[in-house]
Amino acid sequence: MAFVAAPPAAALTLPTPKDFVSYLDLECFKTDPYQPPAVGLALRHLNPVLEGLPVEQVSLGAREQLCVPVAKNNVFPPPGVLDFVRFVDLACYRVVTPAPGKGLVLSHLNPVLQDLPRTEVVLGRAEQLCVPVAKNGVVPPAEVLRLVQHIDLLCYGITPNQPMNRALNLTQLNPVLTGQIPPATARVTYARQLCVPMQKGGDVIPPEVLQVVRWVDLEKFDIAAPAIAPVTLSLRHLNPVLGSLPPERATLAGAAQLGVPVAKNGQFPPG
């Protein structure tokens, strides 16, 4: 499927790291199984809190999820931020790495969840690599693509698996899904992963983009959500390092997890 440019928008400037990350909530749907061609990747940590960890060597395993942007409880990203957030679609593939065993303190960033207490977690093995994709050939406007194509998140299992125990109404933000998946209330249960920003070997990230993507940390919680009618999509990789991989067909099953933005060890995104 050929790429189709999204509707043009007024000239867009990069949001601040704080504004962008605070409103980046991703609902993660199970997909039908797909095994991409064998690709080995070297991943370097970008967030200042984890920059001391070694480079991770991974091989892409089976695709497990597609994570798509949502708003919680009708609190939408502000103008200028929504233009970027709505195009963050990440396909998540199974990977395995050693466990860093690093302890972290997580603080919620999204306004809907800022009343939740800080939590302490320990990083286990990495379990997934989530990388940017376009759906059904609809690519973001050029200014947006310049940012979202460099959002690569390595998701580590965390302990303890603390529950949120909160019901949240989730509304799709990406134009491909807004008419296909209606708003629905999900019960958020146990924390399972912390997804942290990485740079893939061979990926050149512009300095001003790096200052935003290095702060994208999402804590993923299990959710219980209403069933949906199957949605079948065509996916195409956006990051230049994976751009030569073939398009993928993905059928979404039920929503399984929700990724919400957090800060680590009291180091908050600037802005």
HELIX and SHEET records of a PDB file:
HELIX    1   1 PRO A   17  SER A   22  1                                   6    
HELIX    2   2 PRO A   48  LEU A   50  5                                   3    
HELIX    3   3 LEU A   82  VAL A   85  1                                   4    
HELIX    4   4 PRO A  111  LEU A  113  5                                   3    
HELIX    5   5 ALA A  142  VAL A  148  1                                   7    
HELIX    6   6 PRO A  207  VAL A  213  1                                   7    
HELIX    7   7 PRO A  240  LEU A  242  5                                   3    
SHEET    1   A 2 VAL A   4  ALA A   5  0                                        
SHEET    2   A 2 VAL A 138  VAL A 139  1                                        
SHEET    1   B10 GLU A  56  SER A  59  0                                        
SHEET    2   B10 GLY A  40  HIS A  45 -1                                        
SHEET    3   B10 ALA A 184  LYS A 200 -1                                        
SHEET    4   B10 ASP A 152  THR A 159 -1                                        
SHEET    5   B10 THR A 119  LYS A 135 -1                                        
SHEET    6   B10 LEU A  90  ARG A  94 -1                                        
SHEET    7   B10 ARG A  63  LYS A  72 -1                                        
SHEET    8   B10 ASP A  25  TYR A  34 -1                                        
SHEET    9   B10 GLU A 248  LYS A 264 -1                                        
SHEET   10   B10 GLY A 103  HIS A 108 -1                                        
SHEET    1   C 4 GLU A  56  SER A  59  0                                        
SHEET    2   C 4 GLY A  40  HIS A  45 -1                                        
SHEET    3   C 4 ALA A 184  LYS A 200 -1                                        
SHEET    4   C 4 PRO A 163  GLN A 172 -1                                        
SHEET    1   D 4 GLU A  56  SER A  59  0                                        
SHEET    2   D 4 GLY A  40  HIS A  45 -1                                        
SHEET    3   D 4 ALA A 184  LYS A 200 -1                                        
SHEET    4   D 4 LEU A 218  ALA A 224 -1                                        
SHEET    1   E 6 GLU A  56  SER A  59  0                                        
SHEET    2   E 6 GLY A  40  HIS A  45 -1                                        
SHEET    3   E 6 ALA A 184  LYS A 200 -1                                        
SHEET    4   E 6 ASP A 152  THR A 159 -1                                        
SHEET    5   E 6 THR A 119  LYS A 135 -1                                        
SHEET    6   E 6 VAL A 231  HIS A 237 -1                                        
END                                                                             
